[in-house]
Amino acid sequence: MADEKDALKGMSMLEKVANFCVLIGEEATIKIFQHLPKDTVERITTSISTIRTIDKEVSLAILNEFHVLARSSGFISSGGFDYAKDILYKTLGKEEAERILAKLSKMHIASQSFTYLNAINPKQLADFIKDESPQTMAVILSHMEPAKAAEVLTQLDEDIKVKVTMQMATIKDVSPDVVRTMSVVLEKKLESLLSSIVDVGGVKVVADMLNRLGPKAQDILKNIEGVDSTLSQRIKENMFVFEDLINLDTEYVQKILQNVDMADVAIAMKNAAPEDIDKVTSAMSQRAKDRFLEESEMLTKVKIKDIEVAQRKMLDVAQKMIEDGTIDRGMEQ
């Protein structure tokens, strides 16, 4: 073991990884690269390009160290932290083992804790955690993807931002149990917040509120979708109903009709009130109106489900136009 440690003495982790990639071959290396960030791949590739030869002693030492790391990581993931610690201590010595254990433990915790936060809009998350202590915020951000953590950090007040950054820079080892507990508590708080919106106001009330927020509504929906995709879909379905479409300005109804098959329009309007049919046909050209009447006359019994599907097709077209700014909801009649 001592000989192996001497063989790798002075070699950085990047150099070890580069040598390891050379030893395992091109095909296996490519598979590994597919799971790494672009900048990491570039650094490893640059290091590989400087390698000329690898002597047998170094090769064996590198392969053994990576074998130990892989086994240790597996034991940590399955809860055998003490066994992994014992392996690393015997193989690498106390100082190096503790450094690697800290990294492996953090990586494992990060893979299981706070990952749900990466899907939440940074501004919404910053607003949600702003009353937490700087220490708590530092732990949360330290276990998020760096890019996402940076986005959340920029949303905080300047004095809080400085405190949290200092805490992140000087953060000590945090017990895995503490991190897991914090993660569970925060997730439950988020779920509770979203549930209270639905319980108190109902999905339709939330949908109506979001309708009036304009583009900001999409960020909030992404936030909700990150925690509860089913709830997000229910809100989306209630955000723009068929009655809203009919009550749009004639110019907008005309634009929607231009992007929907007239057979679907006829089905969608099958059970509509005469005044609603008049609103829709008034937005049609004479040719389109004739086609609509022709399609309507051909319809006999139409299932409610088919009417809803046809209406959804028109609503999808309208929703897309609202999102890209073609339709202004403020122009409803």
N, C-alpha and C positions, 0 to 999 in steps of 0.2 A: 504494500500500500504506500509506503514511504517513497519507493522508487517512482511510482506513478505520479505522486504529487510533485516530486522533483522534476519529472519530465515536462510537466505543464506549468512549472513555476514561471511567473512573469507573463504568461499568455492571457490576454483579455478574453472575456466571454465571446465577443464578436469573432475573434480569431478561432476560438474553439468551435463555434458554430460553423464557420466557413470550412474548417478542416473536416468537421463531421459531415457536412454536405458533400464534400469531395469523396469521402470514404463510402457513403451510402449510395452514391451514383446519381446520375442525372434524373432518371425517372422518379425516384423517391423524393429527390429534392424539389422537383416541380410540384409534386403533390403537397409538399409542406408549404411552398411559396404561395400556393392558392389560398391559404388560410392566414397569410400575413399581410400587414399594411404595406403599401407600395414603398414607402421610405425605408422600411426595414429590409425589404427585398433588395433595394438598391445598395444599402450598406453592406449586406452579406455578399452580394454579387461582387462589389468592389473589392472586398476582402479576399474573396475566392480568386480573383484575377491576379492577386499578388503571390499566390502559393505556387511554388515550383516543385517541391518534393515534401513528402511526409515520412519521417523514419518510423520504423516498426514500433519502437518504444512509445513514441508520441501517439501513434495510431491506436495502440492498445489502451493507453491511458485515457484518451478522449472517448473511445467507445465505451469503456468501463464507466466513466463519469456520467455519460448520457444514459447509460443503462440504469445506474443508481438513481439518477434524477427522475427517470420515467417510473421506476418502481416506487420511489418515495412519493411522487405526485399521486400515483394510484392509491397508495395506502392512505394518504391524507384525504383524498376524495371519498374513500370508503370508511373514514373515521379512525383509521389506524395511525394516528399522529405520532404516538410514542414509538411505534415500531419503525416508522419512517425516520424519526429523529435518531434512533439507535443506529440504523443503517448508515446515515449520513455522517454521524459522529465517527464511526469506525472507519469509514472510507475516506472522508475529507478532513477530519480534524474538527475540533469544537468551533473555532472562529468561522471557518468557511461554511460549516454545516449550519450554523445559526443564521448566517446571512442568507443562504439558499432556502432554509426553512421559512424564514420571514417572507421571502418572495413567493414561494409556493403556496404558503398559507393565504397570503393576500390575493394571489391569482384565483385560488379556489373560492374564497369568500366572494370576490368580485363577480365570479361567474354565477353565483347563486343569490347575491344580495344586491338590491337596488337596481337590477337590470331593467325592471319595468319603468324606471324613471327616464330611461333613454328615449322612450316613445312619447313622452309628455312635452308639450311646448315649453321651451325654456322660460319664457316670461311668466306663464301660469305657474310653473314649478317655483320660480323665484318668489312670486307673491305668496305661495303656499308655505314656504319654509322661512320667510323673512323674519318671523318672530322666534325662531329657534335660536339657541346660543351659537356663537361663532364656532365653538368646538364641535357641536353637532353638525352644523352645516359643512364643516371641514371634512368630517368623516364621510358624510353623504357624497360630497363632490369627489372625494378621493377614490370612491368606489364606482364612479360613473366613467363612461368613456371620456377621455380628455377633451375632445372637441365639444361634447355636450356639456361637460362641466364648465368649460370656458364660457359657453353661451349663457349658462345660468348665472355665472359669476358677474358677467357684464351687466346683468339686469338689477343687481343689488345696489343699494346706496353706497356712495363712495367710502364712507367710514367703515361700513360693514364689510365691504369688499376687501379693504386693507386688512382688517382683523381676521377674516376668513382665510385670506391668502397666507398671512403669517402663521396661522394655526396649521394650515396644510403643509407649510414648509418645515414646521417644527414638530409635527404630529408624532407622538410616540406609538409604540405597539399597542394596538387595541385588541382586546380579547375577541376571538371569533364569535363567542356566544353573545357578547355585547353588540357586535355588528349585526348579527342575525336578528336580535331582539329589536334593535332600532329599525331595521328594514321592515319587519313584520308590523310594528306599530305604525310606521309611516304609511305603509300600504293600506292598512285598515282605516287610517284617517282619510286617505284619498277616497277609498270606497265609500266611507260614511258620508263624505261631502257630496259625492255624486248621487248617492242613494237619497239623501235629504232633498236634493233638487227635485227628484222624481216624486218622492212621497208627498212633499208639500205642494208642489205646483203641478205635477203631472207632466207627462211627456209633451202634450200639446202646448202647455204654457211655456215650457222650455223652448220648444220649436218656434213658437211665435216670438219669443224674446230674441232668439238667435237670428230669425228672419230680419229683424230690425237692426241688427248689429253690422250688417254688410259683410265685407271681406274678413273682419275679425272673427266672425262666426266659424270660419273654416279652421282657424287655429284652436278654438275651444273644442270643436268636434274632434280634432286630432288628439287633443288632450284626453277627452273622454274615451276615444277609441283605444288609446294606449292602456286604459284600465279595464274598460268594459265595451267590447266591440258590438255586442248585442244591443246594449242601451244606445250606443251611438247610431246604429242602423235604425232603431225605432224613432229616434229624434229626427234623423234625416227624412224618414218617410212621412213625418208629420210637418216638416218645415214648409212644404209647398203643396197644398192640396188642389184638387181639380177645380174647386170653386174659385180659388185664387187665380188660377190660369184664365178662367172665363172672364174674370173681372179685370184682367189686365187691359191696358190701353189697346185700342183696335190695331194700331200699328204693330204692337208686339205680338198680338194673337196672329196677325198675318204672317209674321216672320216664323212663328212656331209652325203654322200650317204648311209653310213652304218646305219644312223638313220632316213632315210626317206623311205617311201613305194615307190617302183619302179613305181607303177601306177601314183603316184603324180609327180615323176620326168619326166615321159613321157608327162604328161599334161603340166608341167611347161616349157618343152622344145619344145612344139608343134610348135610355130612360130619362133623358134630360127634360127639364121643363121647357115649354115653348119659348119663353123669353130668353132662356140660356141658349137655345138653338139659334134664335135670332141674332144674339150677340156674336156667336161664332160665324154664322153664315154672312153676317155683315162685313166680316173681315176677308171674305173670299171674293175672288174674281167671278164673273158670271160663269165662266167655263168650270172653275173649281166647284161652284155651287151646284151646277148641273150634275157634275160627277158625284158630289156628296148626296144629292137627292136620289140619284140612280142607285148608289150603294145602299142607302137607307131603305129604299123600297124592296131591295133584294133580301133584306134581313127579316127573318121571322122570329123564332125564339132564340134569344141570346143569353147564355149563362152569365150570371153576375161576375163570376171569376174572369170570363173573357172580357167583360166591360172594364173590370179593374185593370187587367193586363194592358188593354188598349189605352186607358187613361194614363197608366204608368209610363207608356212609351212617349206620350205627349209631355208628361211632367218631366221626364228625363231630359227631353230636348229643351224644355223651358229652364230647368235647373242649370243645365250647362250654359245657356245664354245668360242667366243671372250671374253665374260664377265668373264668366269672361267679360261681363260688363255690357253685353249687347242689350240686355233687358234691365231696366231700372225699376225695382219693386215700388219705389215711391210714386210711380206714375199709374198705379192702379186707379180705375174709375171709382 
